[in-house]
Amino acid sequence: MSHTFKVKAKWVGGLDGHGSLQAKGIETPFSAPEDLKGSGVGANPEELLLSAASGGFILTVGAALGFQKIPVNELSIESEGELVVEGGMRVTKIHHSLVVVPARSEDSEKIAAAISRAKEMCIISKALKGNVTITVGLSQEKR
């Protein structure tokens, strides 16, 4: 079995131009960032890649916790990507800072195990493997 996903894009102009992306449930303007000589309109492709990596990872963590029936009070993520310019521009690193607020303190080890499984199972992480180093920092807060 396979699934097909589609995205439509339009572009106007050169490097300093702008475009729009459309997919199921999303429509957004995009361009190259100003610091890379773009117009800075909307998101940039690097942020969109980071959004896919971040969204895919937190969804996979949520699914892993759900499959294991581990309740959490909060699950959030902040991700940062690194673009290297030398030798040809490329994204080389993504770091996810994950915050999990467990519903039960005795689930801390199970949460860490679920996150470890998610690192291996995330579809987007697997697509980037070998090209981008992905790291995860975990904070299990009590509330």
C-alpha positions in Angstrom: 0.0 0.0 0.0 1.1 3.6 -0.7 -0.2 7.0 -0.2 0.2 10.0 -2.5 0.3 13.6 -1.3 0.1 16.6 -3.6 1.3 20.2 -3.2 0.8 22.9 -5.8 3.1 25.9 -6.0 3.2 29.1 -8.0 6.2 31.5 -8.3 6.6 35.1 -9.6 10.0 36.6 -10.3 13.5 35.6 -9.6 15.3 35.0 -6.3 13.7 38.1 -4.8 10.3 36.9 -6.0 7.5 35.2 -4.1 5.2 32.3 -4.4 2.3 30.4 -2.9 1.9 26.8 -1.8 -1.3 25.0 -1.6 -2.0 21.6 -0.1 -5.0 19.9 1.6 -5.8 22.2 4.6 -3.1 24.8 3.9 -2.4 27.7 1.7 0.6 29.9 2.4 2.9 32.5 0.8 6.6 31.7 0.6 9.8 33.2 -0.6 13.5 33.2 0.0 14.4 34.9 3.3 15.7 38.5 3.1 19.1 37.5 4.6 19.5 35.1 1.5 18.6 38.0 -0.9 14.9 37.0 -1.1 11.8 39.1 -0.6 11.1 37.6 2.9 7.4 37.3 2.0 5.7 34.5 4.1 7.5 31.4 5.1 10.7 30.3 3.4 11.4 26.7 2.2 13.8 26.1 5.1 11.0 26.9 7.6 8.6 24.7 5.7 11.1 21.8 5.9 11.5 22.5 9.6 7.7 22.7 10.0 7.4 19.3 8.3 10.1 17.8 10.5 8.7 19.3 13.7 5.1 18.4 12.9 5.9 14.9 11.8 8.0 14.3 14.9 5.5 15.6 17.5 2.7 13.7 15.7 4.8 10.5 15.9 5.5 11.1 19.6 1.8 11.6 20.2 1.0 8.4 18.3 3.6 6.4 20.2 2.3 7.7 23.6 -1.3 7.0 22.5 -0.5 3.4 21.4 1.2 2.8 24.8 -1.8 4.5 26.5 0.5 6.9 28.3 -1.4 10.1 29.2 0.3 13.5 29.1 -1.0 16.9 30.2 1.1 18.7 27.6 3.2 17.8 24.6 4.9 20.7 22.7 8.0 21.2 20.5 10.2 23.9 19.4 12.6 23.1 16.5 15.7 24.8 15.1 17.4 24.1 11.8 20.9 25.0 10.6 21.6 26.2 7.1 25.2 26.0 6.0 26.2 28.3 3.1 29.8 27.1 2.5 30.1 24.4 -0.2 26.6 25.0 -1.4 23.6 25.9 0.7 22.1 23.0 2.6 20.2 22.2 5.8 22.6 20.1 7.9 21.0 20.0 11.4 17.6 20.0 13.0 17.2 20.0 16.8 13.8 19.4 18.4 13.3 20.6 21.9 10.4 18.5 23.2 8.4 19.3 26.3 6.3 16.6 27.9 4.2 17.1 31.0 3.3 13.6 32.2 -0.1 13.0 33.7 1.5 10.4 36.0 5.1 10.8 37.3 5.6 7.0 37.2 5.4 7.2 33.3 8.8 9.0 32.9 10.7 6.0 31.7 7.8 4.9 29.4 7.7 8.4 27.9 11.5 8.3 27.2 11.1 4.9 25.5 8.2 6.2 23.4 10.2 9.1 22.2 13.1 6.8 21.4 10.7 4.7 19.2 9.4 7.9 17.6 12.9 8.9 16.5 13.1 5.7 14.5 9.5 5.8 13.2 9.0 9.4 12.1 8.3 9.5 8.4 9.9 12.9 7.8 13.0 12.0 10.0 13.5 8.9 7.9 13.2 10.9 4.7 16.0 13.2 5.9 18.2 10.5 7.4 21.7 10.5 6.0 21.4 14.2 4.9 20.4 16.0 8.0 21.4 15.3 11.6 18.4 15.3 13.9 18.7 15.5 17.6 16.1 15.7 20.4 16.2 17.3 23.8 13.5 16.2 26.3 12.2 18.1 29.2 9.7 16.3 31.4 8.0 19.0 33.4 5.8 18.6 36.4 2.6 20.7 36.7 
